[in-house]
Amino acid sequence: MFYAAEALLLARGLTFASHRAVISTFGNPLVKTGQLPPELHQWQREAFDKGQLSDCEFLSGIGDPEVQAIKAKAAKFLEQATALLHLKGTLKEREP
């Protein structure tokens, strides 16, 4: 989700030096303008927070069901980000 968000922001000429900056800025030009649904921003923040927790704690309590739920959200996030990049002409189809 992070790299998709970063690509969407980069397509608007915005670059950032940290994950937190990308995540916090993502909602302004994309979600608040209605180009993407607000749950995508929430999913991105949740995934980042859980990733930070699992990186820092040996027993983070993040089990397989939660990981699978995050993966499903990430797939939807990527699908919608890709569609928006195609719509804006920023992302081209790959040649076979």
C-alpha positions in Angstrom: 0.0 0.0 0.0 2.9 2.4 0.8 4.4 2.2 -2.7 1.1 2.6 -4.4 0.3 5.6 -2.3 3.8 7.0 -3.0 3.2 6.5 -6.8 -0.1 8.3 -6.6 1.5 11.2 -4.8 4.5 11.2 -7.1 2.1 11.4 -10.1 1.0 14.7 -8.5 4.6 16.0 -8.2 4.7 15.3 -4.4 7.7 13.4 -2.9 8.5 12.7 0.8 11.4 11.4 2.8 9.5 9.2 5.2 6.8 6.6 5.4 4.9 8.7 7.9 4.9 11.7 5.6 3.5 9.7 2.7 0.8 8.2 4.9 -0.3 11.5 6.5 -0.3 13.4 3.2 -2.1 10.6 1.2 -5.5 11.6 2.4 -5.4 15.3 1.4 -5.0 15.3 -2.4 -6.7 11.9 -3.0 -9.3 11.0 -0.4 -10.5 14.5 0.6 -11.1 15.3 -3.1 -13.1 12.1 -3.6 -10.7 10.5 -6.0 -10.3 7.5 -3.7 -12.6 6.2 -0.9 -11.6 7.2 2.7 -11.2 3.6 3.9 -8.1 3.3 1.8 -6.4 5.9 3.9 -7.6 4.1 7.1 -6.3 0.8 5.8 -2.9 2.3 5.0 -2.6 3.7 8.5 -3.6 0.5 10.1 -1.2 -1.6 8.1 1.6 0.8 8.8 0.9 0.7 12.5 0.6 -3.0 12.7 3.9 -3.4 10.6 5.7 -1.1 13.1 4.3 -3.1 16.0 5.3 -6.4 14.5 8.8 -5.1 13.7 9.4 -3.9 17.2 7.7 -6.6 19.3 8.6 -10.3 19.3 5.1 -11.3 20.2 2.9 -8.7 18.5 -0.3 -10.7 18.6 -0.8 -10.3 14.9 -2.1 -13.7 13.8 -2.7 -15.2 10.4 -6.4 -14.1 10.2 -5.4 -10.5 10.7 -2.5 -10.8 8.2 -5.0 -12.3 5.6 -7.4 -9.4 6.2 -4.6 -6.9 5.7 -3.5 -8.7 2.5 -7.1 -8.5 1.2 -7.2 -4.8 1.9 -3.9 -4.2 0.3 -5.1 -6.0 -2.9 -8.1 -3.7 -3.0 -5.9 -0.7 -2.3 -3.6 -1.6 -5.1 -6.5 -2.2 -7.5 -8.0 1.2 -6.9 -4.6 3.0 -7.0 -3.7 1.3 -10.3 -7.1 2.2 -11.7 -6.7 5.9 -10.8 -3.1 6.0 -12.2 -4.5 4.5 -15.5 -7.4 7.0 -15.5 -5.0 9.9 -15.1 -2.7 8.5 -17.8 0.2 8.1 -15.4 0.4 4.4 -15.7 0.5 2.6 -19.0 -0.3 -1.1 -19.7 2.7 -3.4 -20.0 3.5 -4.7 -23.4 3.2 -8.5 -23.6 
